[in-house]
Amino acid sequence: QVQLVESGGGSVQSGGSLRLSCAASGYTNTLYSLGWFRQVPGKERVGVAIIDKYGNTTYADSVKGRFTISRDSSANTIYLQMHDLKPDDTAMYYCAAGLYFQSVINGNPDDWGQGTQVTVSS
Protein backbone atom coordinates (compact mmCIF):
# COMPACT_ATOMS: atom_id res chain seq x y z
CA GLN A 1 0.00 0.00 0.00
CA VAL A 2 1.34 3.39 -1.04
CA GLN A 3 1.65 5.96 1.71
CA LEU A 4 2.67 9.60 1.68
CA VAL A 5 3.18 11.27 5.04
CA GLU A 6 3.78 15.01 5.23
CA SER A 7 5.39 16.90 8.08
CA GLY A 8 6.93 20.27 8.80
CA GLY A 9 3.94 22.57 8.62
CA GLY A 10 3.32 25.24 11.19
CA SER A 11 2.77 28.91 11.85
CA VAL A 12 5.28 31.58 10.90
CA GLN A 13 5.33 35.30 10.40
CA SER A 14 5.53 36.90 7.00
CA GLY A 15 9.06 36.65 5.64
CA GLY A 16 9.79 33.48 7.56
CA SER A 17 10.79 30.04 6.33
CA LEU A 18 9.56 26.48 6.66
CA ARG A 19 10.62 23.14 5.24
CA LEU A 20 8.01 20.53 4.47
CA SER A 21 8.86 16.86 4.17
CA CYS A 22 7.00 14.00 2.55
CA ALA A 23 8.03 10.46 3.33
CA ALA A 24 6.94 7.97 0.69
CA SER A 25 6.63 4.22 1.06
CA GLY A 26 5.11 1.25 -0.69
CA TYR A 27 6.50 1.69 -4.20
CA THR A 28 9.65 2.44 -6.14
CA ASN A 29 9.98 6.12 -5.42
CA THR A 30 12.55 6.78 -8.12
CA LEU A 31 10.07 5.94 -10.89
CA TYR A 32 7.55 8.48 -9.78
CA SER A 33 7.00 12.16 -10.21
CA LEU A 34 6.32 13.82 -6.88
CA GLY A 35 4.91 17.16 -6.03
CA TRP A 36 3.40 19.61 -3.61
CA PHE A 37 -0.05 21.09 -3.93
CA ARG A 38 -1.92 23.47 -1.68
CA GLN A 39 -5.52 24.22 -0.98
CA VAL A 40 -7.44 26.82 0.96
CA PRO A 41 -11.05 26.29 2.04
CA GLY A 42 -13.49 26.88 -0.78
CA LYS A 43 -10.87 26.82 -3.50
CA GLU A 44 -9.36 24.21 -5.78
CA ARG A 45 -6.19 22.37 -4.92
CA VAL A 46 -3.38 23.86 -7.00
CA GLY A 47 0.11 22.74 -7.86
CA VAL A 48 3.02 24.43 -6.15
CA ALA A 49 6.09 22.48 -7.21
CA ILE A 50 6.71 19.17 -8.96
CA ILE A 51 9.83 17.11 -9.49
CA ASP A 52 10.05 14.31 -12.02
CA LYS A 53 12.03 11.09 -11.88
CA TYR A 54 15.00 12.80 -13.56
CA GLY A 55 15.09 15.64 -11.04
CA ASN A 56 13.58 18.23 -13.34
CA THR A 57 11.40 20.71 -11.49
CA THR A 58 8.52 23.01 -12.24
CA TYR A 59 7.00 25.70 -10.03
CA ALA A 60 3.91 27.79 -9.85
CA ASP A 61 4.67 31.39 -10.81
CA SER A 62 3.61 32.58 -7.37
CA VAL A 63 6.38 30.66 -5.61
CA LYS A 64 9.25 30.88 -8.10
CA GLY A 65 12.40 32.15 -6.45
CA ARG A 66 11.02 31.49 -2.96
CA PHE A 67 10.27 27.74 -2.85
CA THR A 68 12.55 24.84 -3.75
CA ILE A 69 11.49 21.24 -4.22
CA SER A 70 14.01 18.45 -3.83
CA ARG A 71 14.08 14.70 -3.44
CA ASP A 72 16.24 12.27 -1.55
CA SER A 73 15.67 9.01 -3.35
CA SER A 74 17.70 7.02 -0.84
CA ALA A 75 15.33 8.15 1.89
CA ASN A 76 12.20 8.07 -0.30
CA THR A 77 11.51 11.62 0.78
CA ILE A 78 10.80 14.89 -0.93
CA TYR A 79 11.11 18.33 0.54
CA LEU A 80 9.68 21.77 -0.03
CA GLN A 81 11.91 24.52 1.27
CA MET A 82 9.90 27.71 1.57
CA HIS A 83 11.47 31.12 2.09
CA ASP A 84 10.02 34.63 2.27
CA LEU A 85 6.62 33.26 3.16
CA LYS A 86 3.61 35.49 2.62
CA PRO A 87 0.10 35.41 4.07
CA ASP A 88 -1.14 34.23 0.65
CA ASP A 89 0.93 31.07 1.14
CA THR A 90 -1.38 30.06 3.97
CA ALA A 91 -2.96 26.73 2.99
CA MET A 92 -3.06 23.02 3.56
CA TYR A 93 -0.11 21.56 1.71
CA TYR A 94 -0.44 18.10 0.18
CA CYS A 95 2.19 15.75 -1.13
CA ALA A 96 1.35 13.90 -4.34
CA ALA A 97 2.90 11.06 -6.32
CA GLY A 98 2.25 9.66 -9.76
CA LEU A 99 3.84 7.34 -12.26
CA TYR A 100 3.17 9.82 -15.05
CA PHE A 101 4.54 13.35 -14.77
CA GLN A 102 1.69 14.81 -16.80
CA SER A 103 -0.86 13.31 -14.46
CA VAL A 104 0.77 14.99 -11.50
CA ILE A 105 1.02 18.29 -13.39
CA ASN A 106 -2.69 18.04 -14.15
CA GLY A 107 -3.55 17.49 -10.51
CA ASN A 108 -4.45 13.83 -11.01
CA PRO A 109 -1.69 11.92 -9.25
CA ASP A 110 -1.99 8.33 -8.17
CA ASP A 111 -1.71 9.14 -4.48
CA TRP A 112 -2.17 11.99 -2.04
CA GLY A 113 -0.90 12.54 1.46
CA GLN A 114 -3.10 13.73 4.29
CA GLY A 115 -1.75 17.27 4.23
CA THR A 116 0.08 19.60 6.57
CA GLN A 117 -1.11 23.09 7.46
CA VAL A 118 1.00 26.15 6.80
CA THR A 119 -0.15 29.44 8.29
CA VAL A 120 1.63 32.73 7.60
CA SER A 121 0.67 35.77 9.62
CA SER A 122 1.29 39.35 8.57
N, C-alpha and C positions, 0 to 999 in steps of 0.2 A: 504493500500500500504506500502510495506516494504521500509524503508529508512535507509541508513547508511551514516553518515556525519562525515568525518575526520577533525581533526584540530591539530595544534601544530607543523606543519612543519616549516622549516626555514633554515637559513644559520648559520653554526657554523664552528669553526676552528677544525682541527684535535685534538682529545683528549677530545673534548667537549661532552656535553650531551643535549639530547632533550627528551621530553615526548610527544608522540602522543596519541590522544584520538579519539575514534569512538563512537558516540552516535547512538544507534539503536532504531528504533521505528516501530510499525506496526505489531509486532508479539510477541510471548512469548519468550523473549530472553533466558530464562533459559534452554529451550529445544534445543538450537542451539549450534553448534560448531562455534567459531569465530576465525578469524585469521588476520594476517598481511602478505601482499605480497608486493614485490617491483619490479619495472621495470625501466630499462634504455632504451633510444631510440635504436631501432634496435635489442633488445634482448627480450627473453621471460619473462613473469611475473613469478617470483619464490616465493615460500613460505619462510617466515622469521620466523614466530612463530604462533602457533595455540594452542588454549585452548578449551577443550571439555566441555560438560555440567556438568562434574564432577569436573572440575578444573584441570584436567591433562593437561600438557603442552608438546609441542615438539618444537624444535628449529632447524633451519638450522645450520650446523656445523660452518659456518662463523661468526655467531653471538653469539654462546654459551659463556656464561660467561660475556657477555657485554650487552645483551638485556634481558629484562624481560617483559613477557606478563601477564596481570592480567585482571580480570573482576569484575565489581561492578554490580551485578545483580539488586540491588535495584534501581540503576540509569540507567540500561540498557546501560552500557558503558563499553568498553574495553580500555585498555591502552597498550602502548608499551614504556617502559622506556629504553632509549638507552644511554649507557655510552661508553666512550673511542671510540668515533666515528672516522672513518677513511674515507679518500677520496673514497674508494671503496663502502662505504655505500650510496654514493650519488645516489638518485633514486626518482621516484615517489612512494610513499607508499600508498597502497590500503588496506582498510578494507574489509573483506569478511565474509559472514555468510552462514551457511548451516545446514539443519536438520541432515544430515549424516556426521559424522566426516571424513569418508574416502573420501567423495566427496570434502570436503574442502582440505584435505591433497593432493588430486590429482589435485588441482587447478580448480575444477569444483563446486564452491559453488553455492548456490541459488541466492545470491545477492552480488553485489559489491558497494563500495562507489565510490566517484568521484576522490579520491586521494588527497594527500597532498605532496608537494615537500620537500625533504630533500637534502640540499647541504652542503658538508663538504669540506672545503678548507685545503690545506696542509700548 
